[in-house]
């Protein structure tokens, strides 16, 4: 098997693992904040161990990069907490779909960071996402946990969009593993003072789940991403990454016995379709800009 095919298989496996992280919001009986903290501890240890084994330099290049890493880590902490909270309120299927509004949200907020403007296709994508969100929201009341979960999921998507834009502009010189290693270290520092007493009540099974989440479902995917990008185009990576909600919903159906409604599935298709379109359009514009230069 050639390197490209191996990388494609590895990338699909990576996206399955990333989609599978949502399951732990239901499998571990802890708060979203505690899950995020312990996940980060195990992921941080595993990622720095990986960097050491691959003889990658552990330190960052400048004081500015440490400040950026701190900001990214804070955004990532808030994103992960709201990510797990959305799943705990709305269920994995609905929460995953709400989160994947982030590619379109990214397009809408990017003009504030870069000298770009919106085009009519972006407005259509945004309207498509709004319709998709409308379909997955059962009622317009925050007393409904699913509705609350959807709103938290969209908030998580906004945080993730900001994190990705800042990362792409100011931190892309570092590998995914190194970037996440430092961000998880910041998450630990930020969340350690908030640790609850319920951690002490966690069972052996809970700790094994947390270990699995932090290593196999967090550290491993970010290590694999760096390897797959050596043989695949960024466009290929982005498009396959858009399959994450599909894998996440499938795993929720298989593992958690969730039963998404027809409205939820249609809403998910609309949101994912808009995400795929914006991913394609972003790479098309990038290639056009490179040629112009």
C-alpha positions, -999 to +999 in steps of 0.1 A: +000+000+000+014+034-010+019+063+015-011+083+002-035+054+008-021+047+042-025+084+051-061+084+039-069+054+061-051+069+090-069+102+085-104+085+085-093+066+117-082+100+132-116+116+124-134+086+139-114+091+171-122+128+172-158+121+166-158+095+194-147+121+220-183+132+223-193+098+236-174+104+268-197+132+278-223+105+285-200+076+295-182+096+323-205+108+352-185+140+358-190+177+350-178+190+316-151+210+335-138+180+353-138+158+322-119+186+303-093+189+331-085+152+334-086+148+297-060+175+294-037+160+320-035+126+303-033+143+268-006+166+279+016+138+293+011+117+262+018+146+238+050+158+255+061+121+257+055+118+219+074+150+212+103+137+233+103+103+215+103+120+181+131+143+193+110+174+186+121+205+205+097+210+235+101+248+239+085+275+218+105+300+198+096+333+214+079+350+243+052+361+219+045+324+210+041+316+247+015+344+250-003+331+219-003+295+233-018+308+265-046+326+247-052+295+225-053+273+256-079+294+273-101+294+242-096+256+240-105+251+276-138+271+271-145+252+239-140+217+254-161+226+285-190+239+264-185+210+239-190+184+266-218+204+283-237+206+250-236+168+247-247+163+283-277+186+277-287+178+241-273+143+235-243+134+213-261+135+180-276+170+184-245+184+202-222+172+174-244+188+147-246+221+166-208+222+170-203+217+133-217+251+126-181+263+132-169+262+095-196+287+085-192+307+117-155+309+108-163+324+074-186+350+090-161+362+115-129+359+094-134+393+077-127+409+111-093+394+112-083+394+075-088+418+046-116+397+031-153+402+025-184+381+025-199+370-008-235+360-015-226+323-013-215+328+023-249+344+031-266+314+016-244+290+037-253+310+068-290+308+060-287+271+054-271+266+088-298+287+104-325+264+089-305+234+100-303+247+136-340+255+135-347+219+126-326+204+155-341+228+181-373+212+195-387+244+210-377+280+216-374+277+254-342+275+275-361+252+299-358+225+272-324+208+277-320+200+241-325+237+231-301+248+258-276+222+246-279+234+210-271+270+221-242+259+242-229+238+212-231+269+189-212+289+216-186+261+216-185+264+178-178+302+180-150+296+205-135+269+182-138+292+152-119+320+170-093+295+182-087+282+147-084+316+131-058+328+157-040+294+154-038+297+116-026+333+117-001+331+145+007+295+155+007+274+123+045+271+124+041+244+150+030+208+145-005+198+157+010+176+185+033+204+198+005+230+196-019+208+215+007+198+240+012+235+251-026+242+249-034+213+271-008+225+296-025+259+297-059+242+301-045+223+332-032+255+347-066+273+341-089+246+353-069+230+382-083+256+407-118+247+397-115+209+403-145+195+421-148+170+449-166+146+426-132+137+411-125+118+443-157+098+438-147+086+404-146+048+400-118+028+384-140+025+353-143+063+352-105+068+354-100+042+327-125+061+305-106+094+312-073+078+304-088+065+271-102+099+263-070+117+270-046+094+252-063+073+224-090+099+216-071+131+221-033+127+220-032+100+193-053+119+167-032+150+170-001+130+166-016+112+136-026+145+119+010+156+116+019+123+099-011+123+075-004+159+063+029+148+050+012+129+022-022+146+018-033+180+007-048+203+033-080+203+013-083+166+015-078+167+053-104+194+057-130+176+037-125+143+055-126+162+088-161+174+078-172+137+082-167+140+120-203+146+128-213+117+106-190+094+125-200+109+159-237+104+153-231+068+140-211+060+172-238+076+194-264+053+177-242+022+181-227+028+215-252+049+233-283+037+215-294+072+206-322+077+181-319+110+163-352+123+149-358+128+112-357+166+118-323+162+135-309+142+106-322+167+080-308+196+100-275+177+103-274+172+065-280+209+059-253+221+084-228+195+072-234+204+036-228+241+043-196+232+061-184+211+032-192+239+007-173+265+028-144+241+031-142+237-007-147+274-013-120+284+013-094+262-004-104+275-038-099+311-027-066+302-011-053+286-043-065+317-063-046+340-039-014+319-041-016+321-079-021+359-078+010+363-057 
